[in-house]
Amino acid sequence: MNGPHLPLSGVSIVEVSSFVAAPLCGMTLSQLGARVIRVDPLGGAADVQRWPLAPTGTSIYWAGLNKGKLSVTVDLRSAEGQRLIQRLVIEGDGIVVTNASFPWLGHELLAAQRSDVIHVQLVGRGDGTTGVDYTVNAATGFPLVTGPVDHGGPVNHVLPAWDVCCGLYAALAVVAAVRRRDQTGAGARVSLALEDVALATAGNLGLLTEPQVTGTQRQRLGNAVYGQYGQDFISRDGVRFMVVTLTGRHFRDLVDVTGTGPAVSALAESLGVDFAAEGDRYRYRDVLTGLFATWFADHTGDEITAALSGTSVLFERYRTFAQVAASPKVTANSLFSVLHQPGLGEYLAPGLPAAFDGAHPASAPAPALGQDTAAVLTEVLGLTAADIARLSSSQTIGTTAHD
């Protein structure tokens, strides 16, 4: 699904960004149909060569977060270059998303020239100081409840969760601001702090409420699931599984398939508990795991998969990224389509996870750095070929062979 049927078709957005959150916001808006113009300094922003790199030297990371955008490169330090970016916002649709703190790209300056401007600013912390995913994560408690039960220090997870959440919140803010402007004509100044996203999430999940209300705080659980029965197991042939039982039916099915009914009943009677209650399943998770682990250790991964597939139990094998990429989860999933990306070749790339009318909007390739500079400045600002030649000659803008 592409083209004029997408929800944001006809909306144009200027993105001045780097790293994860702001580029993800722009890419999400692009997948929803918006025309997103990413503006970089000459030679690219700090993320243009971020790892991993393909053998050609192309950043796999950069290509992944900039699919479907147009690329403009400008000397952001020059007054003329800064004015060009201001004009792209003001003379375009009046929408800008940025994680940079350039005074010349501030809301007040732009709003003085266009009252209905939508300005979305991503920052590290709510007080305006800097912060990145790993530092924000460290400051909000998560690394101290992540990892093995007996581990003493912090454990950082590999997923940049706050960057991802922040980017998606920012995309939602843009959509909401556009809708309000369509209804009222009012612009918007939106500020979104990475740390506030993490703090809000911790609060919404009860992790910050718990110490305030009960005087306790979450402890490390390893691979167990808080408040429910969930645990990882290993098969006879070394396959690891994650198993989760959220309901009484799930738990009964796990007991039945593992043949532990008499032992579980005797355990419940001796402890005076009811394993139909999720709290009791959670409290006595370790002893229950000891009962179930024997069955897993006596069966191969394929046998376990076949047995659990006939039940309501929630389970999945642990897989590497390489295994996932080669599996039907990717190769037979309509979310993915073949993308030819210059510098990377052909591969299966995800589109928008949300399906509209049964179809996932597909991704277009990421642009070469600066490839659309002349075309965008000509279309949006009405610059002539002579203007482009002068700006290129003075190194105010960057152009490529694509222009």
C-alpha positions as CSV (number, residue, x, y, z in Angstrom):
1,M,0.0,0.0,0.0
2,N,1.6,3.3,-1.1
3,G,0.8,6.7,-2.6
4,P,-2.3,8.9,-2.2
5,H,-4.3,6.5,-0.1
6,L,-2.0,6.7,2.9
7,P,-3.3,8.8,5.9
8,L,-0.6,11.5,5.7
9,S,-0.5,11.8,1.9
10,G,0.0,15.5,1.0
11,V,1.7,16.5,4.2
12,S,5.3,17.6,4.0
13,I,7.7,17.6,7.0
14,V,11.2,18.9,7.5
15,E,13.4,16.8,9.7
16,V,16.7,18.1,11.1
17,S,18.0,15.2,13.1
18,S,20.5,12.4,13.9
19,F,20.7,9.1,15.8
20,V,17.5,7.2,16.6
21,A,14.4,9.0,18.1
22,A,14.0,11.8,15.6
23,P,14.9,9.8,12.5
24,L,12.5,7.1,13.6
25,C,9.8,9.7,14.0
26,G,10.4,11.0,10.5
27,M,10.5,7.5,9.0
28,T,7.3,6.5,10.7
29,L,5.6,9.6,9.2
30,S,7.0,8.8,5.8
31,Q,5.6,5.3,6.0
32,L,2.2,6.9,6.8
33,G,2.5,8.8,3.5
34,A,4.1,12.1,4.4
35,R,6.9,13.6,2.4
36,V,9.8,13.8,4.8
37,I,12.8,16.0,3.9
38,R,15.8,15.1,6.1
39,V,18.3,17.9,6.3
40,D,21.9,17.1,7.2
41,P,25.0,19.3,7.4
42,L,27.5,19.0,4.5
43,G,29.1,15.5,4.8
44,G,26.3,14.2,7.0
45,A,25.4,14.3,10.6
46,A,27.2,12.4,13.4
47,D,25.2,9.2,12.5
48,V,26.0,9.0,8.8
49,Q,28.6,6.3,9.3
50,R,27.2,4.7,12.4
51,W,27.8,0.9,12.7
52,P,26.9,-1.6,11.5
53,L,28.5,-1.0,8.1
54,A,28.1,-3.0,4.9
55,P,31.3,-4.1,3.0
56,T,30.8,-1.1,0.8
57,G,31.1,1.2,3.8
58,T,27.4,2.1,3.7
59,S,25.8,2.5,7.2
60,I,23.2,-0.2,7.6
61,Y,21.9,1.7,10.5
62,W,21.5,5.0,8.6
63,A,19.8,3.3,5.7
64,G,17.4,1.5,8.1
65,L,16.1,4.7,9.8
66,N,15.9,6.9,6.8
67,K,13.9,4.8,4.4
68,G,11.6,6.7,2.1
69,K,12.9,10.2,2.9
70,L,14.3,12.9,0.7
71,S,17.9,14.1,1.6
72,V,19.1,17.7,1.6
73,T,22.5,18.8,2.7
74,V,23.2,22.4,3.7
75,D,26.0,24.3,5.5
76,L,24.1,24.7,8.7
77,R,26.8,27.0,10.1
78,S,26.3,29.7,7.4
79,A,23.6,32.4,7.6
80,E,22.5,31.6,4.1
81,G,22.3,27.9,4.8
82,Q,20.2,28.5,7.9
83,R,17.9,30.8,6.0
84,L,17.3,28.1,3.4
85,I,16.2,25.6,6.1
86,Q,13.9,28.2,7.7
87,R,12.4,28.8,4.3
88,L,11.9,25.1,3.7
89,V,9.8,25.0,6.9
90,I,7.9,28.3,6.4
91,E,7.3,28.0,2.6
92,G,6.5,24.3,2.9
93,D,3.9,22.9,5.2
94,G,5.2,24.6,8.2
95,I,6.2,21.4,10.1
96,V,9.6,20.6,11.5
97,V,10.9,17.8,13.7
98,T,14.3,18.1,15.2
99,N,16.5,16.9,18.1
100,A,19.0,19.8,17.5
101,S,18.9,22.9,19.6
102,F,19.7,25.5,16.9
103,P,18.5,29.0,17.9
104,W,17.8,29.8,14.3
105,L,15.4,26.8,14.1
106,G,13.6,27.7,17.3
107,H,9.8,27.8,17.6
108,E,9.6,31.6,18.3
109,L,11.7,32.6,15.3
110,L,9.7,30.3,12.9
111,A,6.3,31.2,14.4
112,A,7.1,34.9,14.0
113,Q,7.2,34.2,10.2
114,R,4.4,31.6,10.1
115,S,1.9,31.6,13.0
116,D,0.6,28.1,12.3
117,V,4.0,26.4,12.4
118,I,4.2,23.0,14.0
119,H,7.6,22.7,15.8
120,V,8.4,19.3,17.5
121,Q,11.6,19.4,19.5
122,L,13.1,16.2,21.0
123,V,15.5,16.8,23.9
124,G,17.4,14.6,26.4
125,R,15.8,15.8,29.7
126,G,12.9,18.0,30.6
127,D,15.2,20.7,31.9
128,G,16.9,21.0,28.5
129,T,20.1,19.2,29.5
130,T,21.5,16.5,27.4
131,G,20.7,12.8,27.7
132,V,20.9,9.7,25.5
133,D,19.1,6.3,25.8
134,Y,21.8,4.7,27.9
135,T,22.2,7.6,30.3
136,V,18.4,8.0,30.7
137,N,18.0,4.3,31.2
138,A,20.6,4.4,34.0
139,A,18.8,7.3,35.7
140,T,15.4,5.6,35.7
141,G,16.0,2.3,37.5
142,F,15.7,-0.3,34.8
143,P,19.3,-1.6,34.6
144,L,19.2,-2.4,38.3
145,V,16.2,-4.8,37.9
146,T,17.5,-6.3,34.6
147,G,19.6,-9.5,34.5
148,P,20.2,-12.6,36.7
149,V,18.8,-12.6,40.2
150,D,22.3,-12.9,41.8
151,H,23.9,-10.2,39.7
152,G,25.2,-7.3,41.7
153,G,25.7,-4.5,39.1
154,P,23.6,-2.8,36.4
155,V,22.7,-4.6,33.2
156,N,22.0,-2.5,30.1
157,H,19.7,-4.1,27.6
158,V,20.6,-3.9,23.9
159,L,17.3,-2.4,22.8
160,P,17.3,1.5,22.8
161,A,13.8,1.4,24.2
162,W,13.5,5.1,25.1
163,D,14.7,6.2,21.7
164,V,12.1,4.0,20.1
165,C,9.3,5.1,22.4
166,C,10.3,8.7,22.1
167,G,10.4,8.6,18.3
168,L,6.9,7.0,18.2
169,Y,5.5,9.5,20.7
170,A,7.0,12.3,18.5
171,A,5.2,10.9,15.4
172,L,2.0,10.8,17.4
173,A,2.5,14.4,18.5
174,V,3.0,15.5,14.8
175,V,-0.2,13.7,13.7
176,A,-2.2,15.2,16.6
177,A,-0.8,18.7,15.9
178,V,-1.7,18.5,12.2
179,R,-5.2,17.4,13.1
180,R,-5.6,20.3,15.5
181,R,-4.3,22.7,12.9
182,D,-6.7,21.4,10.3
183,Q,-9.5,22.0,12.7
184,T,-8.5,25.3,14.3
185,G,-5.7,26.8,12.3
186,A,-3.5,26.8,15.4
187,G,0.2,25.8,15.2
188,A,1.9,23.9,18.0
189,R,5.1,24.0,20.0
190,V,5.8,20.4,21.2
191,S,8.7,19.5,23.4
192,L,9.4,15.9,24.1
193,A,12.1,14.7,26.5
194,L,13.7,11.3,26.3
195,E,13.9,11.0,30.0
196,D,10.2,12.0,30.4
197,V,9.3,9.2,28.1
198,A,11.2,6.7,30.3
199,L,9.8,8.2,33.5
200,A,6.3,8.1,32.2
201,T,6.7,4.5,31.2
202,A,8.1,3.5,34.5
203,G,5.2,5.3,36.3
204,N,2.5,3.9,34.0
205,L,3.8,0.3,34.6
206,G,3.8,0.8,38.4
207,L,7.5,0.7,38.8
208,L,7.6,4.2,40.3
209,T,4.2,3.9,42.0
210,E,5.2,0.7,43.9
211,P,7.8,2.3,46.2
212,Q,5.5,5.3,46.9
213,V,2.5,3.2,47.8
214,T,3.9,0.0,49.3
215,G,7.4,1.0,50.4
216,T,8.9,-1.8,48.3
217,Q,10.6,-1.9,44.9
218,R,11.0,-4.3,42.1
219,Q,13.8,-6.9,42.4
220,R,15.7,-8.8,39.8
221,L,13.9,-11.8,38.5
222,G,16.2,-13.1,35.8
223,N,14.0,-14.5,33.1
224,A,10.9,-14.9,35.3
225,V,7.8,-12.8,34.7
226,Y,6.7,-10.4,37.5
227,G,3.4,-11.3,39.0
228,Q,2.7,-14.3,36.7
229,Y,4.3,-17.6,36.1
230,G,6.8,-17.4,33.3
231,Q,10.2,-19.0,33.0
232,D,12.8,-20.1,30.5
233,F,13.6,-23.8,30.0
234,I,16.2,-25.8,28.1
235,S,15.5,-29.0,26.2
236,R,17.5,-32.2,26.0
237,D,19.2,-31.0,22.8
238,G,20.0,-27.5,24.1
239,V,17.1,-25.5,22.7
240,R,15.9,-22.7,25.0
241,F,12.3,-21.8,25.4
242,M,10.4,-19.0,27.1
243,V,7.1,-20.2,28.6
244,V,4.4,-18.0,30.0
245,T,1.1,-18.8,31.7
246,L,-1.1,-15.7,32.1
247,T,-4.3,-17.5,32.9
248,G,-5.5,-20.5,34.9
249,R,-6.1,-22.4,31.6
250,H,-2.6,-21.7,30.5
251,F,-1.2,-23.1,33.8
252,R,-3.5,-26.1,33.7
253,D,-2.4,-27.0,30.2
254,L,1.3,-26.7,31.2
255,V,0.7,-29.0,34.2
256,D,-1.1,-31.5,31.9
257,V,1.5,-31.5,29.1
258,T,4.4,-32.0,31.5
259,G,2.6,-34.7,33.5
260,T,3.2,-32.9,36.8
261,G,-0.5,-32.9,37.9
262,P,-0.1,-35.1,41.1
263,A,3.1,-33.3,42.1
264,V,1.6,-29.8,41.6
265,S,-1.6,-30.8,43.5
266,A,0.5,-32.2,46.4
267,L,2.6,-29.0,46.5
268,A,-0.5,-26.8,46.6
269,E,-1.9,-28.9,49.5
270,S,1.3,-28.8,51.5
271,L,1.7,-25.1,51.1
272,G,-2.0,-24.3,51.6
273,V,-2.2,-22.3,48.3
274,D,-4.3,-22.3,45.2
275,F,-2.4,-22.3,41.9
276,A,-5.5,-21.1,40.1
277,A,-4.4,-17.7,41.6
278,E,-1.7,-15.9,39.7
279,G,-0.2,-14.5,42.8
280,D,0.4,-18.0,44.3
281,R,1.9,-19.2,41.0
282,Y,4.3,-16.2,41.1
283,R,5.3,-16.6,44.8
284,Y,6.2,-20.3,44.4
285,R,7.6,-20.0,40.9
286,D,11.0,-21.5,41.8
287,V,9.6,-24.8,43.1
288,L,7.1,-25.0,40.2
289,T,10.0,-24.5,37.7
290,G,11.8,-27.4,39.4
291,L,8.9,-29.6,38.6
292,F,8.5,-28.5,35.0
293,A,12.2,-28.4,34.2
294,T,12.5,-32.2,34.3
295,W,10.0,-32.6,31.5
296,F,11.8,-30.1,29.3
297,A,15.1,-31.7,29.9
298,D,13.7,-35.1,28.9
299,H,12.5,-33.9,25.5
300,T,14.0,-32.4,22.4
301,G,13.2,-29.0,21.1
302,D,11.1,-30.4,18.3
303,E,9.2,-32.6,20.7
304,I,8.5,-29.7,23.0
305,T,7.3,-27.5,20.2
306,A,4.9,-30.2,19.0
307,A,3.6,-30.9,22.5
308,L,3.1,-27.2,23.5
309,S,1.6,-26.3,20.1
310,G,-1.5,-28.4,21.0
311,T,-2.1,-26.4,24.2
312,S,-3.0,-22.9,25.2
313,V,0.5,-22.4,26.7
314,L,2.3,-19.3,25.5
315,F,5.8,-20.3,24.4
316,E,8.6,-19.5,21.9
317,R,12.1,-20.7,21.1
318,Y,14.9,-18.2,21.8
319,R,16.3,-17.3,18.4
320,T,19.3,-15.3,17.1
321,F,18.8,-12.3,14.8
322,A,20.3,-14.5,12.0
323,Q,17.8,-17.2,12.7
324,V,14.9,-14.8,12.7
325,A,16.0,-13.1,9.4
326,A,16.0,-16.5,7.7
327,S,12.7,-17.7,9.2
328,P,9.2,-17.4,7.9
329,K,8.6,-14.6,10.5
330,V,10.5,-12.5,8.0
331,T,10.5,-14.4,4.7
332,A,6.8,-15.1,4.6
333,N,5.6,-12.0,6.4
334,S,3.7,-9.4,4.4
335,L,5.3,-6.7,6.7
336,F,8.5,-7.3,4.7
337,S,9.2,-6.7,1.1
338,V,12.2,-6.8,-1.1
339,L,14.1,-3.5,-1.1
340,H,16.9,-2.5,-3.3
341,Q,19.1,-0.2,-1.3
342,P,22.1,1.3,-3.0
343,G,25.2,0.4,-1.1
344,L,23.5,-2.6,0.6
345,G,21.9,-4.5,-2.3
346,E,18.6,-6.3,-2.1
347,Y,17.1,-7.5,1.2
348,L,13.8,-7.9,3.0
349,A,12.9,-4.6,4.7
350,P,10.0,-3.9,7.0
351,G,7.3,-1.5,6.2
352,L,4.9,0.1,8.7
353,P,3.9,-2.5,11.4
354,A,0.3,-1.1,11.3
355,A,-1.7,-2.5,8.4
356,F,-4.2,-0.1,6.7
357,D,-7.1,-1.9,5.1
358,G,-5.2,-5.1,5.3
359,A,-1.9,-3.9,3.9
360,H,1.3,-2.8,5.4
361,P,2.6,0.4,3.8
362,A,5.9,-0.6,2.3
363,S,9.2,1.2,2.7
364,A,11.2,3.0,-0.1
365,P,15.0,3.0,-0.1
366,A,16.9,5.5,2.0
367,P,18.3,8.3,-0.2
368,A,22.0,8.9,-0.9
369,L,23.2,11.8,1.3
370,G,22.2,15.1,-0.3
371,Q,20.7,13.5,-3.4
372,D,17.5,15.6,-3.4
373,T,19.0,19.0,-2.5
374,A,18.6,20.7,-5.8
375,A,15.2,19.2,-6.5
376,V,13.7,20.1,-3.1
377,L,15.1,23.7,-3.2
378,T,13.8,24.2,-6.7
379,E,10.4,22.8,-6.0
380,V,9.7,24.3,-2.5
381,L,11.6,27.5,-2.7
382,G,11.5,28.2,-6.5
383,L,15.2,28.5,-6.9
384,T,16.6,28.6,-10.4
385,A,19.4,26.6,-11.9
386,A,21.6,29.6,-11.5
387,D,20.7,29.9,-7.8
388,I,21.6,26.2,-7.3
389,A,24.9,26.6,-9.1
390,R,25.8,29.6,-7.0
391,L,24.9,27.9,-3.7
392,S,26.8,24.8,-4.7
393,S,29.8,26.8,-5.8
394,S,29.9,28.6,-2.4
395,Q,29.5,25.3,-0.6
396,T,26.3,26.5,1.0
397,I,24.5,23.3,-0.2
398,G,25.8,19.9,-1.1
399,T,24.7,18.2,-4.4
400,T,25.3,14.8,-5.8
401,A,25.3,13.2,-9.2
402,H,21.6,12.4,-8.6
403,D,20.6,16.1,-8.7
